[in-house]
Amino acid sequence: MFDLYAAEQYAAVYPLIDAQARAELPEHKWVAVHEKCPPGAAGLTYKVGKPVMTGQTAVMAVGLAGVASSLGSEEESFVYQDGGWFWAPSASDIAGYKGTVAEIVAARKATGECG
């Protein structure tokens, strides 16, 4: 998933998001927001920590590798459903997609989230 994200293959990442999040976040919005406001990780690689398992959930530290590793890492959750592992974005991640694509992109640009 992280390799696809870094390669700006947002449509290919979308099916790897858990079903609950996909129900709240339409694919066209996910792809359009990322295409109009790329995160700046293009061409970079990710370092993924060892998962800590709790039931059907795995939590791991994820950060950029190499020189960019100084930016730190975040914890990401994955859930096991329908025979596979899917990224489970947090409620605040999902909330960041409320509004139109133009509104979301403008808000992200204002906070420097676009690469």
Rosetta blueprint (number, residue, H / E / L):
1 M L
2 F H
3 D H
4 L H
5 Y H
6 A H
7 A L
8 E L
9 Q L
10 Y H
11 A H
12 A H
13 V H
14 Y H
15 P H
16 L H
17 I E
18 D L
19 A H
20 Q H
21 A H
22 R H
23 A H
24 E H
25 L L
26 P L
27 E H
28 H H
29 K H
30 W H
31 V H
32 A H
33 V H
34 H H
35 E H
36 K H
37 C L
38 P L
39 P L
40 G L
41 A L
42 A L
43 G L
44 L L
45 T L
46 Y E
47 K E
48 V E
49 G L
50 K L
51 P L
52 V E
53 M E
54 T E
55 G L
56 Q L
57 T E
58 A E
59 V E
60 M E
61 A E
62 V E
63 G E
64 L E
65 A L
66 G H
67 V H
68 A H
69 S H
70 S H
71 L H
72 G L
73 S E
74 E E
75 E E
76 E E
77 S E
78 F E
79 V E
80 Y E
81 Q E
82 D L
83 G L
84 G E
85 W E
86 F E
87 W E
88 A L
89 P L
90 S L
91 A H
92 S H
93 D H
94 I H
95 A H
96 G L
97 Y L
98 K L
99 G L
100 T L
101 V H
102 A H
103 E H
104 I H
105 V H
106 A H
107 A H
108 R H
109 K H
110 A H
111 T L
112 G L
113 E L
114 C L
115 G L
